[in-house]
Amino acid sequence: MTHLKKYLLTIFSFLLLPLPAFADVNSGDTAWLLTATAMVLFMTPGLAFFYAGMVRSKNAVSTLYQNMIALGVVGVLWAVIGYSLAFSGGSAFIGDTSFALLNGVGQEPIDANATIPHILFMAFQMMFAIITPALITGAFAERVSFKAWLFILVAWSLVVYSPVCHWVWASTGWLFAKGAADFAGGYVVHMTAGYSALVAALLFGKRRDFGQAHKPFNVGMIVLGTAMLWFGWFGFNAGSALTSGGIASQAFVNTFLAAAIALLAWTLVDAMKDGKATAMGGCIGVVAGLVAITPAAGYVTPGSALLIGLTAGIVCNLVARIIKGNFKIDDSLDVFACHGVGGTIGAIMTGLLASKAVNPAVSDGFFNGGETLLTTNLTAAVSVAVYSMVCTFVIIKVVNIFCPVRVSENDEKAGLDATQHGETIISID
């Protein structure tokens, strides 16, 4: 009887213990971030359509699949080790293996301030990790070996993306500690991809017919891809608030306004320079605006968002022309101009325009009386750009030793769809 009494008391005492941490998860925040995660996933197929519409028909399948394969490769890699290297404690420069194979990544919040499950945060960040290296494929479109791309994809994700993600977004990261402001991936996503793309374009060299005018395969695909990207970007930016409240709403509106005015600005520059406005150009302008607002989305006013988008629409267009026209660099789909330059514009203008009145978590920018954020963001921008370029150079050189990164001239002439995949974008049967 005594043992039974002790047993019942033990059970009763257990029932009185505080509920586990995941009971504090907020259902509204969780529902929003589940939605945002799916929206960011949708961006990778959107990017595939966006890029494939711009290349020639003989390379459309390969362009689509270079993007889609990232869903599998990076998705698995992120769960196995990438997330741990990015978001575990580790050092100031890289995480450790404590979250490897998602060990300890469960339904409880990631920390005392979070209102979403840790595993959902991991999944949301996974979608960022997937699309980032896919962005680079636009720099060497129509000439990359698919096998070599797989090696580059794995190495780049582990050597560039995860460490920079740790620097900026992990609580132990050195740029996080300095106070660098990157709301949704200006450094982590766009600058890493954009500056890596510039190096990749240089190392891969020009396409055999670089400089000869060719029409995009399918403008409709470009417009469709742009629509998918724009829609998904609301999850990308507004989801980065990690809650469904006011900051998410601010980021949502800023994201739309920056993209809308960049669309107009890019179109205006095209009309002035070329005498006509093109749908493809306008779509590229949308992306430039989306890129530039990303680091600032939850930190600035709508008026500042318009200024950021306007700047990106003009500057990114002019840089794209200079890169190909003056420097003769075959960055096939203007990845550096849109993502490298656009991300840098966003980072700098965040340092100028960020406002604690919009988001108390950020320091005021220079124009709002802040003295340090601009300097900190400039330090972060230079560090991320240099690191990304150096690592990408080494990765491509090493991969090229055992697996040539560029297809043969005959394969390039025949098209990558047939030579790399044995498929065509349009059936002729």
N, C-alpha and C positions, 0 to 999 in steps of 0.2 A: 504493500500500500504506500509505503514511504517513497519507493522508487517511482511509482505511478504519479505521486504528487509532485515529485521533483521534475518528472518528465513533462507534466502538464504546465508547470510553472515556467519551464524552459521555453515551451511552445508559446505560451502567453507573452513572455518577455520578448521573444522574437517578433511577435506580431506588433509589439509596441515600438520596435525600432523604427528610425526614420526610413521613409521609402527610398529606394535606390535613386541615384542621380538622374537617370533618364526619365523619372516621373516629372521632372521640371521642364522637360521639352515643351516648347510652345507649339501647339498644333497649327496655328496660323502661319508662323514663320516656317515651320517644316513644310506645310503645303506649298507655300510660295517657293521655297528653295527646291523642292522636288520638281516643280514646274520649270523653274529657271534652269535647272540641271538638264532637263529634257530639251529646253530651248537652245542651250549651248551645244548639246550633242547635235542638234539639227543644223548647226552652222558648218560642220565639217562636210556633209553632203552639199550644203549650199556653196561652200568654197570650191568643191569639186565641179559643180555646174558652172560657177563663175569663171574658173580658169579654163575649163574644157571648151566653153563657148568662144574663147579668145584665140585658141590655137587652130591649126589647120585640121581638117577632118581626119587625116591619116594619123593624128596624134591625140585625138579626143578621148579614146578609151584609155590610153596609157595615163593621160592627165587625170581622168576621173579616178583611176585605180591607185595612182600614187597618193592621192588624198584619202581614199576610202580605206586603204590598207593600214593607215595610221590608227584607225579605230581599234583594230585587232592588236597590232604590235604594241602601241603605246598604252592601250587600255590594260593589257596583261602586265606589261612592264611596270606600270604605275602601281598596280596592286602588289606585285612581287617585291619591288624595291624602290621605285621612283618616289612614291609618296613619303616613304620613310626618310629618304635622303633630303627631301624638300621640307618636311614639317616636323620631324622629330627634333629633340633638343640639340644633340651634337655640339658642334662648335659654332663660332661666328660665321664660318664659311660653308659648312656642309653638315647635314644631319647625320644620324647614326642609323643602325639597323633595328632599332627598337620597335618600329612599326612594320618590319618586313613581313610579307604575306598577310598584311593587315592584322597582325598580332596586336591585341589591345584596342583595335578600332571597332567599337561597337555602337550600341544604341544610346549610350550616355553622352552628354555634351562634351565637347573637347576641353572646355575649361569652365570655371565658375560663372563666367559672364555670358557664355553661349546659351542659345535657346533652341538649337537644332542638334540632332544626333551627330556624333562624331563621324559615323560611317557615311552620312549624307554630305557632310563637309568634304570628306575624302572624294566622294563621287563628283561633286561639283567641281573640285579642283582637277579631277581627272579629265574632264572635258576641256579645260584650258590646256592641259598638258598634251592632249591629242591634237588639237587644232594648230598649236604653235609651230611644230616642225613642218606640218602640212603647208603652212604659208610659204615656206622656203621653196617649195617645188616650182613656184612660178618663176623663179630666177633662172632655172636651167631647164625649163620646159622644152620639149621636142628633141632632147639630146642626152638624157640620162639613162644609164643602165638600170633596170628595175632591181636587179640583184644588188647592185652597189647602193641603190637608194635604201634598201632594207638595212644594210650595215650602217649607213650614215644615220638613218632614222634612230636606231638603237643607241649608237654612240652619242649622238647629239642630245638626245633626251636625257641621258645620264650625266654627260659631261658639261653641258651648257644649261639646259632648262632647269633641272632639279637644283643645282647649286645657286643659280640666280634667284629662283623662287625662294630658296631658303634665305638668301641675303635680304630680300625685300619684305617677305611676308611672314617668316617664322619669327617668333618672339626672341629667339637667340641670334637672329641674323644681324650682321654688322650694319647694313643699311637701315634695317628696321630700328636698330638702336640709335642711329644718328638722326632718325626722324624723317627719312625720305618718304614722300607722299606718292603713292601709286594706288589709286582706288581700285582699279579693276584690271591692270595688266599693261600699262604703258611701257614699263621696263621689262617686266617678266615675259610678256607675250610679244609685243610688237617690236621693241628695240632688239631683243635677242634675235628674232626671226629676220628683221629688216637688215641689220648689219651683217648677220651671217649670210644673207642672200647676196649682198654686195660681194663678199669674198667668194662665194660659190660661183657667181656669174663670171668673175675674173678667172678663177681656176678652170672652170669648164670651157671657157673660151666662147667665141661667137658661133652661132649656127652657120652652116655652110653657105646659106644665102642671106646672111644678115645684111640689112639695108635695103633689100628688095621688098617692095610693098606687097602685102598679102591681106586678103580680107579675113576677118574672123569667121570661124566655122559656123557659128550660130548665135546671132545677137539675142535671140529669144532665150537661149540658155544663160547668157550673161545677165539678162534682166531677171530671170527666174532665180539665179544664184544670188543676185543682189537682194532680191526680196527676202529670200531665206536668211541671208546674213543679217539684214536689217532687223528682221523679226527676232532672230536668235540673239542679237546684240542687246536687246532689252533684258534678256536673262543674264547675259554676260555682265552688263554694267549694273543694272538695278539689282540683280541677284547678289552682287558683291557686297551689298549692304548686310547680307545674311539675316535680315529681318524684313517684314512686310510693311514697315512703317514709313515715316516721312522721308528718310534718307533714300530709300528705294524709289519713292515717288519723284524726288528731286533728280536722281540719276536717270530715271526713265525719261523725264521731260528734256533734260539736258542732252541726252543721247539723240533724241529725235531732232532737236533744234540744230545741233552741230552738223548732223548728217544732211539735213534739208538745205542749210545755207551753203554747205560745201558742194552739194549737187549744183546749185545755182552758180557758185563761183567757178567751178571747173568748166561748166558749160560756157560761161562768159569768156574765160580765157581761150577755150577752144575756138569760139566764134571769132574772137579778135585775132588769133594767131593763124587759124586755118580757113577762116571765112565760112565755117559751118559748124553746127553743133551736132554731135553724134550721141546716140543712146549709150554706146559703150563708154564714151568719155564721161557722160553724166553718171553712169554706174560706178566708175572708178572714183569719181568725186565723192559719191556717197561713202564709199569705203574709207577714203582719206579722212573725211569728217568723223566717221565712227572711231577710227584709230586715234585721232588726236584728242577726242573728248574722253577716251577710256581712262587715262590716269586721273582726270579731273572730275569725272562725272558726279561724284557725290560730295564734291568740295567747293563747287562754284555756283554762282547765280545763273539763271537763264541768259541774261545779257552777256555774261562772260562766255557761256557756251556758244553763243552766236559768234562772238569774236574769235574763239578758238577754231570753230568750223570754217569761218571765212578765211582765216589765215591759212589753214591746211588746204583748202580748196585751191587757193592761188599758188602757194609756195610748192606744194607737192606736184602740181601740174608743171610748173616751170622746171623743177628739179628733174622730173622724168624726161623732159625734153633735153635738158643739158646732159644727162647721163648717157643717153643714146646718141644724141646729135653731136655734142661737142667731144665727149670722152670715148664714144664708140664702144661703150660697155653694153653687152647684150644681156641685160636684166630683162628677160623676155616679157614678163607681165608686170613690170614696174613695182616689184616687191620692196626694193629699197626706198624708192620715192614715197610710196604710200605708208609702209610700216616703219621703216627706219627713220625717215624724216618726219613722218606724221607722229610717231611715238615721241620723238625728240621735241617737236613743237608742243605736244601735250604736256610733257614733263616740265619744260621751261615755263609754259604759261600757267601750269599749276603753281609753280613757285612764285609767279607774279600775281595770280588772281584768287588763290584759295582763300576761303573766308571761314573763320570760326563761327560766324553768325549762321552759316549754312550747315556746318558740321563741327561741333565742338571738339571732335577727335583730331582735327588737323590744325596746324599752326597757320596763322595769317600769312598770306603771300605778301610780296614786296609792296604792291600797290595798296594793300590794306594795312600797312604799318609793320608788317613782319620783317625781321632783319636776317633770319637764318635759313628759311625754307628754300629760297631761290638758290643759295650757295649749296645747300645740301642736295637739292635735286640735280644741280649741275654736276656735282661730284658723282652722284649715282648714275647719271646719264653717261658720263665719260667712262666710268668703271665698267658698266654693263656693255657699252659699245666695244671697248677694247677687248674685254674678256671674250665676248662672243666672237669677234673677228679672229682672234688668235686661236681659240679652240677650234673653230670651224676650219681654219686653214690646216691645222694639224690633222683633224679628223679626215678631211678629204684626201690629204696627201697620204696618210696611212692606209686608208681603204683602197686607194688607187694602186698601192703596191701589190696587193693580192687579188684585187678585183677592179679592173678598169672601170672608172666612173662614167666614162662617155662611150656611147655606142659608136660603132664604126661608121665611116662615111656612107657606105652602102646601106646600112641599116637606117641611118638618119634620112637618107634620100627616099627609101621605101616607106618609112613611117614606123613609129614605135608600136602602133596598134598591131600591125602584122608581125613585126620582127620580135617583139617582146611578149606579146599575148596571143597572137594568132586569132585576133578578132577585128571586126570593123564596127564603126559606130552606126552604120546604116547597112542593113542586109541587102545584098544585090541578087539573092536567089529568086 
